[in-house]
Amino acid sequence: MKNRLKVLRAERNWSQADLADRLEVSRQSVNAIETGKYDPSLPLAFKIARVFAMPIEQIFSDDDAVQSAAQ
Amino acid sequence: MTCDTGDLPPKAKRASLAYMRDMAICAVVYVGVVFGAVTLIRHMPFSLPQWLVVIVALTPLIPALMMVRTYMTYLRSMDELGRRIQTEAWLISAAVVGLGTFTYSFLEEWAHFPRLDLVWIFPALIFVWGVGSFFVRRRYK
């Protein structure tokens, strides 16, 4: 699963620690999500969407769905 | 069972410090209980009846269960990635120590290897969990 977390965070001038505080998770969790090493649970994904005030599908995208659409 | 508080949000940092404090208290109680049990069973001028020896021998289980409860409380305070790391590390530990002791029992029976004292299994679980959590944590960095 891909995400735009790093870009959205940079647009707001937030550090990973700032975002981690807002999400009440560790900075390591934010880093792992940004680098694609960890896919968040649905509740955490919704929380991320709330923090950025955006629909969830504008933050996360399904790799398989993107590939299917391209074909 | 250690933890680092470096990159945790304030709430998790408080939970982490409470965990370390409670675990230290449990460890002190554990040492006291083991010391008391050994003194009662081995170093007293009189010998205890068997049923009492069994009860005294089981007393270290009480602080050990307090440790488990402290750890579970800490585990529940972690974020989802933290819980995943812990779960994977415990799975590695269970697999390594479980399969290791299982295999060693065949060596004991058939190849006459020295008998392994059961008391080493729990420390081995903790040790492999510690090493495992280090490597699992690295995977998510």
Backbone of each chain as ProteinMPNN parsed JSONL, in Angstrom:
{"seq_chain_A": "MKNRLKVLRAERNWSQADLADRLEVSRQSVNAIETGKYDPSLPLAFKIARVFAMPIEQIFSDDDAVQSAAQ", "coords_chain_A": {"N_chain_A": [[0.851, -1.198, 0.0], [0.578, 2.18, -0.909], [1.414, 5.521, 0.264], [0.839, 9.044, 0.973], [1.986, 10.273, 3.067], [4.443, 11.444, 3.84], [4.735, 13.618, 2.107], [2.431, 15.115, 2.69], [2.908, 15.691, 5.338], [5.226, 17.22, 5.114], [4.214, 19.425, 3.739], [2.881, 20.692, 5.759], [4.856, 21.404, 7.414], [5.55, 19.675, 9.506], [7.351, 17.684, 11.77], [8.408, 14.222, 11.955], [8.101, 13.497, 14.582], [6.245, 15.408, 15.46], [3.948, 14.646, 14.031], [3.685, 12.076, 15.044], [3.05, 12.637, 17.713], [0.535, 13.818, 17.342], [-0.871, 11.646, 16.397], [-0.648, 9.922, 18.446], [1.235, 7.834, 18.496], [4.407, 6.049, 18.216], [7.438, 7.679, 17.045], [8.832, 5.991, 15.45], [6.808, 4.42, 14.377], [5.511, 6.214, 12.65], [7.591, 6.703, 10.854], [7.954, 4.089, 9.826], [5.52, 3.709, 8.526], [5.591, 5.753, 6.612], [7.772, 4.943, 5.037], [6.795, 2.703, 3.95], [7.153, 0.304, 5.182], [5.451, -0.61, 7.007], [2.025, -1.195, 7.139], [-0.67, 0.702, 8.246], [-3.294, -0.068, 10.659], [-6.859, -0.143, 10.041], [-8.306, 1.591, 11.886], [-6.151, 3.31, 12.637], [-5.442, 4.366, 10.164], [-7.746, 5.829, 9.587], [-7.551, 7.686, 11.619], [-5.266, 9.049, 10.851], [-6.269, 10.197, 8.529], [-8.134, 11.936, 9.671], [-6.431, 13.656, 11.091], [-5.084, 14.941, 9.002], [-7.23, 16.034, 7.815], [-8.476, 14.997, 5.515], [-9.936, 12.877, 2.933], [-9.609, 9.356, 3.311], [-8.79, 7.913, 1.056], [-7.348, 9.713, -0.368], [-4.973, 9.79, 0.812], [-3.947, 7.221, 1.157], [-3.169, 4.603, -1.157], [-4.056, 1.732, -3.025], [-1.784, -0.56, -4.169], [-2.269, -2.755, -5.953], [-4.731, -2.076, -7.049], [-4.038, 0.234, -8.424], [-2.277, -0.798, -10.321], [-4.019, -2.513, -11.726], [-5.789, -0.67, -12.822], [-4.064, 0.657, -14.533], [-3.555, -1.297, -16.393]], "CA_chain_A": [[0.0, 0.0, 0.0], [1.361, 3.421, -0.96], [0.774, 6.633, 0.968], [1.419, 10.377, 0.74], [2.179, 10.816, 4.413], [5.649, 12.273, 3.91], [4.441, 14.862, 1.371], [1.429, 15.869, 3.458], [3.585, 16.169, 6.549], [6.152, 18.287, 4.703], [3.391, 20.609, 3.403], [2.465, 21.348, 7.013], [6.089, 21.627, 8.196], [5.55, 18.851, 10.708], [8.376, 16.634, 11.846], [7.822, 12.906, 12.249], [7.717, 13.504, 16.004], [4.995, 16.186, 15.564], [2.849, 13.799, 13.552], [3.55, 10.966, 16.001], [2.311, 13.17, 18.867], [-0.87, 14.003, 16.957], [-1.489, 10.325, 16.196], [-0.398, 9.156, 19.676], [2.04, 6.637, 18.206], [5.832, 6.369, 18.305], [8.009, 8.224, 15.817], [9.205, 4.832, 14.631], [5.609, 3.995, 13.634], [5.325, 7.166, 11.548], [8.657, 6.428, 9.884], [7.691, 2.796, 9.17], [4.379, 3.887, 7.601], [6.06, 6.586, 5.496], [8.69, 4.198, 4.168], [6.074, 1.553, 3.403], [7.533, -0.948, 5.856], [4.328, -1.028, 7.849], [0.709, -0.674, 6.759], [-1.434, 0.915, 9.485], [-4.625, -0.675, 10.761], [-7.923, 0.754, 9.565], [-8.526, 2.707, 12.824], [-5.054, 4.281, 12.58], [-5.546, 5.047, 8.869], [-8.816, 6.846, 9.731], [-7.023, 8.736, 12.499], [-4.359, 9.829, 9.993], [-7.137, 10.995, 7.659], [-8.705, 13.016, 10.499], [-5.359, 14.614, 11.408], [-4.819, 15.724, 7.797], [-8.534, 16.53, 7.349], [-8.618, 14.569, 4.113], [-10.483, 11.525, 2.805], [-8.571, 8.329, 3.469], [-8.296, 7.463, -0.257], [-6.401, 10.708, -0.895], [-3.701, 9.593, 1.53], [-3.484, 5.85, 0.885], [-3.628, 3.998, -2.411], [-3.809, 0.298, -3.112], [-0.881, -0.857, -5.299], [-2.914, -3.672, -6.903], [-5.787, -1.332, -7.752], [-3.359, 1.155, -9.345], [-1.768, -1.619, -11.438], [-5.172, -2.981, -12.506], [-6.305, 0.479, -13.582], [-3.098, 0.957, -15.594], [-3.695, -2.307, -17.446]], "C_chain_A": [[0.89, 1.253, 0.0], [0.647, 4.508, -0.165], [1.536, 7.929, 0.708], [1.754, 11.063, 2.067], [3.338, 11.819, 4.481], [5.399, 13.644, 3.251], [3.492, 15.73, 2.186], [2.037, 16.459, 4.729], [4.504, 17.346, 6.219], [5.379, 19.572, 4.374], [3.004, 21.398, 4.653], [3.66, 21.677, 7.917], [6.089, 20.871, 9.526], [6.729, 17.893, 10.647], [7.667, 15.291, 12.08], [7.331, 12.859, 13.695], [6.413, 14.277, 16.205], [3.795, 15.328, 15.173], [2.59, 12.641, 14.523], [2.766, 11.414, 17.227], [0.829, 13.313, 18.551], [-1.604, 12.66, 16.843], [-1.403, 9.446, 17.449], [0.243, 7.801, 19.386], [3.51, 7.029, 18.327], [6.319, 6.957, 16.975], [8.418, 7.095, 14.875], [8.014, 4.357, 13.795], [5.379, 4.9, 12.431], [6.345, 6.887, 10.449], [8.383, 5.133, 9.11], [6.534, 2.904, 8.18], [4.842, 4.676, 6.368], [6.919, 5.804, 4.504], [8.052, 2.926, 3.598], [6.443, 0.229, 4.048], [6.401, -1.479, 6.718], [3.047, -0.37, 7.349], [-0.136, -0.505, 8.013], [-2.757, 0.16, 9.464], [-5.649, 0.333, 10.248], [-8.204, 1.887, 10.563], [-7.413, 3.76, 12.771], [-5.087, 5.05, 11.257], [-6.628, 6.133, 8.932], [-8.337, 8.008, 10.601], [-6.094, 9.661, 11.702], [-5.186, 10.748, 9.095], [-7.742, 12.169, 8.429], [-7.665, 14.09, 10.779], [-5.072, 15.515, 10.202], [-6.096, 16.332, 7.199], [-8.742, 16.229, 5.866], [-9.305, 13.21, 4.067], [-9.339, 10.502, 2.781], [-7.957, 7.931, 2.119], [-7.372, 8.488, -0.914], [-5.029, 10.588, -0.21], [-3.098, 8.229, 1.195], [-4.008, 5.37, -0.459], [-3.196, 2.536, -2.465], [-2.965, 0.011, -4.357], [-1.558, -1.695, -6.378], [-3.968, -2.939, -7.725], [-5.171, -0.39, -8.778], [-2.858, 0.39, -10.57], [-2.904, -2.096, -12.337], [-5.715, -1.863, -13.383], [-5.389, 0.801, -14.752], [-3.219, -0.04, -16.752], [-5.028, -2.128, -18.174]], "O_chain_A": [[1.822, 1.371, 0.795], [-0.562, 4.437, 0.058], [2.693, 7.925, 0.289], [1.795, 12.291, 2.153], [3.23, 12.883, 5.09], [5.802, 14.683, 3.775], [3.718, 16.929, 2.352], [1.717, 17.577, 5.132], [4.553, 18.336, 6.949], [5.833, 20.671, 4.69], [2.823, 22.615, 4.604], [3.493, 22.164, 9.035], [6.572, 21.375, 10.539], [7.056, 17.36, 9.587], [6.47, 15.251, 12.367], [6.295, 12.268, 13.997], [5.569, 13.878, 17.008], [2.779, 15.283, 15.867], [1.445, 12.275, 14.788], [1.919, 10.676, 17.73], [-0.027, 12.98, 19.37], [-2.792, 12.556, 17.15], [-2.002, 8.372, 17.511], [-0.144, 6.774, 19.944], [3.827, 8.203, 18.518], [5.702, 6.762, 15.928], [8.355, 7.236, 13.654], [8.182, 3.942, 12.649], [5.089, 4.428, 11.332], [6.006, 6.842, 9.267], [8.556, 5.083, 7.892], [6.555, 2.273, 7.123], [4.528, 4.317, 5.233], [6.806, 5.98, 3.291], [8.69, 2.174, 2.86], [6.098, -0.838, 3.539], [6.394, -2.646, 7.109], [2.987, 0.845, 7.161], [-0.308, -1.46, 8.771], [-3.271, -0.202, 8.405], [-5.339, 1.508, 10.049], [-8.33, 3.039, 10.146], [-7.687, 4.958, 12.851], [-4.794, 6.246, 11.227], [-6.446, 7.225, 8.393], [-8.675, 9.165, 10.35], [-6.129, 10.882, 11.853], [-4.856, 11.921, 8.919], [-7.847, 13.273, 7.895], [-7.962, 15.284, 10.717], [-4.843, 16.713, 10.363], [-6.043, 17.053, 6.203], [-9.131, 17.095, 5.082], [-9.266, 12.465, 5.047], [-8.247, 10.779, 2.285], [-6.763, 7.647, 2.036], [-6.695, 8.181, -1.895], [-4.058, 11.222, -0.624], [-1.893, 8.105, 0.979], [-5.132, 5.681, -0.853], [-2.113, 2.169, -2.008], [-3.388, 0.307, -5.475], [-1.444, -1.398, -7.567], [-4.087, -3.147, -8.932], [-5.708, -0.226, -9.874], [-2.991, 0.853, -11.703], [-2.777, -2.089, -13.561], [-6.059, -2.084, -14.545], [-5.853, 1.172, -15.83], [-3.018, 0.305, -17.916], [-5.333, -2.884, -19.097]]}, "seq_chain_B": "MTCDTGDLPPKAKRASLAYMRDMAICAVVYVGVVFGAVTLIRHMPFSLPQWLVVIVALTPLIPALMMVRTYMTYLRSMDELGRRIQTEAWLISAAVVGLGTFTYSFLEEWAHFPRLDLVWIFPALIFVWGVGSFFVRRRYK", "coords_chain_B": {"N_chain_B": [[13.265, -7.527, 30.736], [13.326, -4.907, 28.812], [12.869, -1.396, 27.854], [12.838, 1.352, 25.519], [12.497, 4.887, 25.723], [12.824, 6.83, 23.945], [11.601, 7.857, 21.367], [8.905, 8.195, 21.912], [5.438, 9.2, 22.28], [4.115, 11.501, 24.843], [2.206, 10.147, 26.539], [2.727, 7.428, 26.119], [5.326, 7.404, 26.941], [5.092, 7.851, 29.672], [3.77, 5.486, 30.376], [5.768, 3.714, 29.779], [7.78, 4.376, 31.615], [6.42, 3.79, 33.97], [6.176, 1.077, 33.621], [8.863, 0.228, 33.77], [9.433, 0.945, 36.417], [7.537, -0.642, 37.862], [8.345, -3.17, 37.053], [10.873, -3.296, 38.155], [10.225, -3.263, 40.874], [8.853, -5.715, 41.017], [10.996, -7.418, 40.43], [12.661, -7.043, 42.64], [10.969, -8.025, 44.665], [10.775, -10.646, 43.755], [13.423, -11.61, 44.01], [13.664, -11.425, 46.798], [11.661, -13.246, 47.627], [12.586, -15.669, 46.504], [15.033, -15.897, 47.824], [14.098, -16.103, 50.472], [12.618, -18.491, 50.253], [14.594, -20.386, 49.594], [16.178, -20.218, 51.886], [14.345, -21.147, 53.823], [13.873, -23.794, 52.94], [16.387, -25.047, 52.559], [18.307, -24.147, 54.458], [17.5, -24.188, 57.101], [17.469, -25.342, 60.545], [15.599, -27.295, 61.019], [13.509, -29.653, 59.246], [11.075, -29.088, 56.755], [7.646, -30.204, 56.403], [6.64, -32.218, 53.566], [4.405, -31.204, 52.087], [4.471, -28.542, 52.771], [6.912, -27.759, 51.769], [6.374, -27.943, 49.066], [4.508, -25.869, 48.778], [6.084, -23.651, 49.54], [8.035, -23.803, 47.549], [6.543, -23.044, 45.408], [6.08, -20.365, 45.78], [7.744, -18.354, 44.436], [6.374, -18.068, 42.112], [4.428, -16.175, 42.457], [5.539, -13.395, 42.451], [6.509, -13.697, 39.853], [4.196, -13.951, 38.308], [3.21, -11.423, 38.815], [5.044, -9.975, 37.342], [4.378, -10.788, 34.755], [1.82, -9.694, 34.565], [2.452, -6.971, 34.767], [3.93, -6.688, 32.428], [1.959, -7.28, 30.496], [0.209, -5.146, 30.886], [1.85, -3.074, 30.049], [2.268, -3.844, 27.404], [-0.287, -3.485, 26.356], [-0.417, -0.766, 26.422], [1.12, 0.043, 24.345], [1.621, 1.31, 20.95], [0.205, 0.176, 17.79], [2.256, -0.792, 16.091], [4.322, -1.254, 17.9], [3.179, -3.319, 19.413], [3.046, -5.251, 17.443], [5.78, -5.719, 16.93], [6.569, -6.76, 19.405], [4.983, -9.076, 19.474], [5.941, -10.543, 17.267], [8.562, -10.924, 18.12], [8.17, -12.529, 20.392], [7.101, -14.756, 19.159], [9.269, -15.66, 17.656], [10.968, -16.286, 19.775], [9.486, -18.329, 21.072], [9.476, -20.233, 19.05], [12.242, -20.752, 18.611], [13.233, -21.493, 21.214], [11.323, -23.415, 21.938], [11.442, -25.352, 19.824], [14.157, -25.857, 20.03], [14.521, -26.967, 22.656], [12.827, -29.137, 22.417], [14.057, -30.616, 20.381], [16.485, -31.055, 21.644], [15.691, -32.795, 23.621], [15.446, -35.223, 22.311], [18.115, -35.692, 21.757], [19.038, -35.976, 24.345], [17.725, -38.343, 25.11], [18.409, -40.296, 23.143], [21.05, -39.876, 22.32], [22.371, -39.593, 24.612], [23.024, -37.084, 25.707], [23.954, -34.502, 28.131], [21.61, -33.971, 30.857], [19.173, -31.426, 30.605], [18.494, -28.741, 32.708], [15.273, -27.783, 33.717], [14.895, -25.245, 34.687], [16.246, -23.444, 33.128], [14.803, -22.858, 30.897], [12.871, -20.733, 30.932], [14.53, -18.357, 31.368], [15.926, -18.629, 28.929], [13.88, -18.204, 27.078], [13.312, -15.496, 27.594], [15.781, -14.34, 26.949], [16.104, -14.952, 24.176], [13.842, -13.665, 23.225], [14.579, -11.009, 23.761], [16.824, -10.661, 22.041], [15.552, -11.243, 19.648], [13.583, -9.181, 19.506], [15.213, -7.001, 19.123], [16.201, -7.422, 16.503], [13.782, -7.591, 15.048], [12.722, -5.048, 15.49], [14.571, -3.539, 14.101], [13.899, -4.133, 11.493], [11.735, -2.522, 10.963], [12.758, -0.019, 10.817]], "CA_chain_B": [[12.427, -6.917, 29.731], [13.647, -3.485, 28.82], [12.184, -0.599, 26.849], [13.423, 2.669, 25.368], [11.43, 5.883, 25.688], [13.353, 7.889, 23.093], [10.748, 8.508, 20.376], [7.524, 7.901, 22.265], [4.618, 10.333, 22.708], [4.141, 11.63, 26.315], [1.395, 9.132, 27.225], [3.45, 6.156, 26.026], [6.549, 7.55, 27.748], [4.679, 7.645, 31.074], [3.489, 4.051, 30.521], [7.052, 3.039, 29.714], [8.456, 4.604, 32.896], [5.666, 3.026, 34.971], [6.536, -0.33, 33.387], [10.207, -0.016, 34.307], [9.333, 1.023, 37.88], [6.808, -1.815, 38.37], [9.154, -4.367, 36.804], [11.961, -3.272, 39.151], [9.61, -3.68, 42.143], [8.613, -7.167, 40.893], [12.29, -8.108, 40.474], [13.115, -7.01, 44.045], [10.101, -8.969, 45.399], [11.146, -11.993, 43.297], [14.705, -11.985, 44.656], [13.354, -11.617, 48.217], [10.88, -14.481, 47.798], [13.471, -16.807, 46.209], [15.989, -15.965, 48.934], [13.35, -16.622, 51.623], [12.247, -19.893, 50.002], [15.821, -21.194, 49.688], [16.546, -20.24, 53.303], [13.401, -22.018, 54.538], [13.941, -25.201, 52.513], [17.734, -25.647, 52.61], [19.238, -23.677, 55.487], [16.92, -24.163, 58.439], [17.893, -26.519, 61.31], [14.529, -28.302, 60.987], [13.035, -29.88, 57.88], [9.644, -28.814, 56.588], [6.899, -31.312, 55.791], [6.653, -32.167, 52.091], [3.354, -30.338, 51.54], [4.882, -27.151, 52.979], [8.011, -27.534, 50.814], [5.726, -27.702, 47.76], [3.931, -24.511, 48.803], [7.2, -22.674, 49.554], [8.681, -23.863, 46.229], [5.675, -22.373, 44.419], [5.919, -18.93, 46.076], [8.314, -17.435, 43.426], [5.414, -17.883, 41.019], [3.613, -14.973, 42.707], [6.149, -12.226, 41.784], [6.639, -13.955, 38.406], [2.894, -13.589, 37.717], [3.128, -9.95, 38.871], [5.838, -9.504, 36.191], [3.587, -11.026, 33.538], [0.739, -8.706, 34.568], [3.084, -5.682, 34.455], [4.287, -6.696, 31.009], [0.717, -7.219, 29.706], [-0.273, -3.761, 30.985], [2.736, -2.277, 29.189], [2.001, -4.242, 26.014], [-1.562, -2.868, 25.94], [-0.237, 0.689, 26.295], [1.923, 0.322, 23.142], [0.887, 1.5, 19.707], [0.033, -1.107, 17.084], [3.541, -1.298, 15.592], [5.02, -1.781, 19.071], [2.598, -4.631, 19.742], [3.448, -6.211, 16.398], [7.19, -6.066, 17.159], [6.611, -7.657, 20.558], [4.375, -10.369, 19.109], [6.881, -11.266, 16.394], [9.726, -11.328, 18.921], [7.763, -13.677, 21.217], [6.93, -15.906, 18.27], [10.63, -16.137, 17.369], [11.464, -16.902, 20.998], [8.767, -19.596, 21.278], [9.919, -21.187, 18.029], [13.648, -21.129, 18.837], [13.391, -22.233, 22.475], [10.443, -24.587, 21.868], [12.033, -26.368, 18.94], [15.486, -26.19, 20.561], [14.404, -27.903, 23.788], [12.176, -30.339, 21.888], [15.098, -31.365, 19.669], [17.491, -31.482, 22.616], [15.176, -33.946, 24.38], [15.818, -36.424, 21.538], [19.553, -35.908, 21.97], [19.175, -36.504, 25.714], [17.237, -39.731, 25.171], [19.035, -41.239, 22.212], [22.499, -39.699, 22.179], [22.878, -39.473, 25.992], [23.537, -35.744, 26.026], [23.657, -34.179, 29.535], [20.238, -33.533, 31.142], [18.985, -29.972, 30.675], [17.658, -28.349, 33.837], [14.104, -27.027, 33.242], [14.939, -23.862, 35.173], [16.885, -22.585, 32.12], [13.912, -22.605, 29.748], [12.295, -19.388, 30.986], [15.561, -17.356, 31.009], [16.228, -18.736, 27.49], [12.779, -17.52, 26.373], [13.499, -14.048, 27.764], [16.99, -13.943, 26.214], [15.846, -14.995, 22.724], [12.88, -12.589, 22.97], [15.351, -9.759, 23.736], [17.598, -10.62, 20.789], [14.561, -11.21, 18.555], [12.938, -7.866, 19.4], [16.213, -6.089, 18.55], [16.239, -7.604, 15.047], [12.467, -7.265, 14.478], [12.616, -3.591, 15.527], [15.426, -3.013, 13.011], [13.195, -4.318, 10.214], [10.764, -1.446, 10.758], [13.426, 1.3, 10.875]], "C_chain_B": [[12.628, -5.405, 29.778], [12.826, -2.732, 27.784], [12.905, 0.735, 26.719], [12.305, 3.681, 25.175], [11.762, 7.016, 24.723], [12.353, 8.591, 22.201], [9.261, 8.264, 20.632], [6.754, 9.179, 22.574], [4.492, 10.337, 24.231], [3.392, 10.518, 27.047], [2.135, 7.784, 27.267], [4.722, 6.203, 26.868], [6.236, 7.314, 29.228], [4.434, 6.16, 31.335], [4.797, 3.265, 30.578], [7.812, 3.169, 31.041], [7.772, 3.824, 34.017], [5.999, 1.538, 34.859], [7.895, -0.649, 34.015], [10.192, -0.008, 35.839], [8.686, -0.254, 38.441], [7.616, -3.098, 38.178], [10.308, -4.441, 37.809], [11.427, -3.728, 40.507], [9.391, -5.204, 42.134], [9.927, -7.939, 41.036], [12.818, -8.169, 41.906], [12.307, -8.011, 44.872], [10.496, -10.405, 45.048], [12.426, -12.475, 44.0], [14.472, -12.278, 46.14], [12.646, -12.946, 48.463], [11.757, -15.712, 47.552], [14.462, -16.999, 47.353], [15.318, -16.567, 50.176], [13.025, -18.102, 51.463], [13.461, -20.814, 50.154], [16.248, -21.326, 51.146], [15.658, -21.224, 54.072], [13.621, -23.499, 54.22], [15.32, -25.814, 52.777], [18.555, -25.285, 53.839], [18.625, -23.567, 56.88], [17.337, -25.438, 59.189], [16.831, -27.634, 61.321], [14.111, -28.512, 59.524], [11.514, -29.715, 57.822], [8.931, -30.057, 56.064], [6.779, -31.109, 54.271], [5.622, -31.195, 51.515], [3.737, -28.86, 51.667], [6.035, -26.781, 52.035], [7.427, -27.206, 49.426], [5.176, -26.273, 47.711], [5.033, -23.454, 48.735], [7.878, -22.629, 48.182], [7.85, -23.147, 45.164], [5.575, -20.858, 44.639], [6.586, -17.99, 45.059], [7.388, -17.189, 42.238], [4.618, -16.583, 41.192], [4.257, -13.719, 42.101], [6.328, -12.431, 40.279], [5.331, -13.602, 37.696], [2.675, -12.078, 37.754], [3.892, -9.346, 37.689], [5.045, -9.653, 34.89], [2.481, -9.973, 33.43], [1.289, -7.315, 34.198], [3.406, -5.593, 32.967], [3.036, -6.568, 30.129], [0.145, -5.798, 29.709], [0.537, -2.865, 30.058], [2.455, -2.561, 27.714], [0.739, -3.548, 25.496], [-1.43, -1.363, 25.782], [0.524, 1.056, 25.016], [1.036, 0.646, 21.945], [0.925, 0.19, 18.905], [1.342, -1.659, 16.516], [4.357, -1.911, 16.739], [4.513, -3.164, 19.435], [2.991, -5.672, 18.705], [4.89, -6.673, 16.614], [7.302, -7.056, 18.317], [6.076, -9.041, 20.208], [5.325, -11.191, 18.247], [8.082, -11.773, 17.189], [9.384, -12.536, 19.805], [7.594, -14.931, 20.375], [8.291, -16.52, 17.926], [11.166, -16.895, 18.588], [10.81, -18.268, 21.239], [9.257, -20.649, 20.292], [11.333, -21.683, 18.327], [13.787, -21.995, 20.095], [12.538, -23.508, 22.465], [11.054, -25.694, 21.028], [13.402, -26.827, 19.456], [15.406, -27.215, 21.685], [13.768, -29.221, 23.349], [13.218, -31.24, 21.209], [16.134, -31.908, 20.646], [17.018, -32.697, 23.414], [15.455, -35.26, 23.643], [17.297, -36.756, 21.735], [19.815, -36.477, 23.369], [18.839, -37.995, 25.748], [18.094, -40.701, 24.357], [20.558, -41.12, 22.127], [23.179, -39.475, 23.53], [23.595, -38.154, 26.248], [23.206, -35.448, 27.495], [22.217, -33.663, 29.701], [20.175, -32.008, 31.254], [18.047, -29.662, 31.838], [16.519, -27.453, 33.326], [14.146, -25.551, 33.631], [15.511, -22.897, 34.12], [15.95, -22.203, 30.973], [13.354, -21.178, 29.763], [13.34, -18.289, 30.707], [15.922, -17.405, 29.523], [15.151, -18.04, 26.659], [12.968, -16.005, 26.412], [14.689, -13.575, 26.921], [16.718, -13.899, 24.699], [14.813, -13.929, 22.335], [13.616, -11.245, 22.848], [16.12, -9.601, 22.427], [16.638, -10.484, 19.598], [13.948, -9.836, 18.394], [13.911, -6.832, 18.836], [16.187, -6.186, 17.012], [14.894, -7.264, 14.39], [12.304, -5.756, 14.407], [13.406, -2.958, 14.382], [14.727, -3.097, 11.659], [12.246, -3.163, 9.926], [11.395, -0.058, 10.845], [13.727, 1.806, 9.492]], "O_chain_B": [[12.147, -4.728, 30.686], [12.168, -3.34, 26.94], [13.514, 1.209, 27.678], [11.289, 3.384, 24.545], [11.072, 8.035, 24.686], [12.251, 9.817, 22.259], [8.467, 8.143, 19.7], [7.335, 10.143, 23.073], [4.729, 9.31, 24.866], [3.874, 10.002, 28.055], [2.166, 7.102, 28.291], [5.148, 5.196, 27.433], [7.002, 6.669, 29.943], [4.832, 5.631, 32.373], [4.922, 2.289, 31.318], [8.407, 2.206, 31.526], [8.431, 3.27, 34.897], [6.092, 0.832, 35.863], [8.056, -1.659, 34.699], [10.843, -0.833, 36.481], [9.21, -0.869, 39.369], [7.585, -3.997, 39.019], [10.674, -5.527, 38.259], [12.089, -4.489, 41.213], [9.701, -5.891, 43.107], [9.97, -8.985, 41.683], [13.35, -9.19, 42.341], [12.867, -8.754, 45.678], [10.549, -11.273, 45.919], [12.491, -13.593, 44.511], [15.006, -13.248, 46.679], [12.988, -13.68, 49.391], [11.683, -16.686, 48.301], [14.701, -18.122, 47.796], [15.89, -17.427, 50.845], [13.141, -18.876, 52.413], [13.372, -21.881, 50.76], [16.633, -22.407, 51.592], [16.147, -22.028, 54.866], [13.564, -24.35, 55.108], [15.413, -26.975, 53.175], [19.43, -26.058, 54.229], [19.193, -22.907, 57.75], [17.536, -26.485, 58.574], [17.149, -28.789, 61.604], [14.335, -27.648, 58.676], [10.784, -30.143, 58.715], [9.532, -30.871, 55.364], [6.812, -29.984, 53.772], [5.915, -30.454, 50.578], [3.394, -28.036, 50.818], [6.127, -25.647, 51.564], [7.914, -26.323, 48.72], [5.358, -25.562, 46.723], [4.937, -22.489, 47.977], [8.252, -21.558, 47.704], [8.381, -22.699, 44.148], [5.046, -20.144, 43.786], [6.052, -16.907, 44.822], [7.575, -16.248, 41.466], [4.191, -15.969, 40.214], [3.609, -13.031, 41.312], [6.305, -11.468, 39.513], [5.35, -13.022, 36.61], [2.045, -11.51, 36.861], [3.466, -8.35, 37.105], [5.043, -8.761, 34.042], [2.232, -9.428, 32.355], [0.677, -6.581, 33.423], [3.185, -4.564, 32.329], [3.045, -5.838, 29.138], [-0.337, -5.306, 28.689], [-0.014, -2.006, 29.37], [2.409, -1.65, 26.887], [0.694, -3.085, 24.356], [-2.234, -0.74, 25.088], [0.577, 2.227, 24.638], [-0.146, 0.303, 21.924], [1.588, -0.771, 19.294], [1.52, -2.876, 16.464], [4.999, -2.948, 16.572], [5.294, -4.068, 19.728], [3.241, -6.831, 19.038], [5.193, -7.861, 16.499], [8.022, -8.051, 18.235], [6.652, -10.055, 20.601], [5.495, -12.39, 18.469], [8.561, -12.887, 16.976], [10.194, -13.451, 19.954], [7.907, -16.035, 20.821], [8.446, -17.742, 17.907], [11.734, -17.98, 18.466], [11.49, -19.24, 21.568], [9.433, -21.813, 20.651], [11.593, -22.886, 18.3], [14.372, -23.077, 20.057], [12.983, -24.557, 22.93], [11.168, -26.836, 21.474], [13.767, -27.997, 19.346], [16.128, -28.212, 21.676], [14.125, -30.288, 23.847], [13.257, -32.451, 21.429], [16.603, -33.039, 20.519], [17.825, -33.526, 23.834], [15.676, -36.292, 24.277], [17.683, -37.918, 21.862], [20.68, -37.332, 23.56], [19.565, -38.798, 26.332], [18.453, -41.782, 24.826], [21.263, -42.102, 21.899], [24.378, -39.208, 23.604], [24.63, -38.109, 26.914], [22.294, -36.056, 28.055], [21.675, -33.008, 28.811], [21.011, -31.385, 31.909], [16.96, -30.229, 31.949], [16.758, -26.49, 32.597], [13.515, -24.712, 32.989], [15.296, -21.688, 34.201], [16.271, -21.326, 30.172], [13.36, -20.494, 28.739], [13.084, -17.389, 29.907], [16.193, -16.369, 28.915], [15.453, -17.372, 25.67], [12.807, -15.32, 25.402], [14.615, -12.539, 26.261], [17.062, -12.925, 24.03], [14.892, -13.356, 21.249], [13.325, -10.446, 21.958], [16.075, -8.549, 21.788], [16.883, -9.714, 18.67], [13.799, -9.358, 17.269], [13.497, -5.896, 18.152], [16.156, -5.171, 16.316], [14.87, -6.707, 13.292], [11.817, -5.225, 13.409], [12.973, -1.977, 13.777], [14.929, -2.249, 10.79], [11.98, -2.857, 8.764], [10.694, 0.949, 10.933], [14.285, 2.893, 9.34]]}, "name": "protein", "num_of_chains": 2, "seq": "MKNRLKVLRAERNWSQADLADRLEVSRQSVNAIETGKYDPSLPLAFKIARVFAMPIEQIFSDDDAVQSAAQMTCDTGDLPPKAKRASLAYMRDMAICAVVYVGVVFGAVTLIRHMPFSLPQWLVVIVALTPLIPALMMVRTYMTYLRSMDELGRRIQTEAWLISAAVVGLGTFTYSFLEEWAHFPRLDLVWIFPALIFVWGVGSFFVRRRYK"}
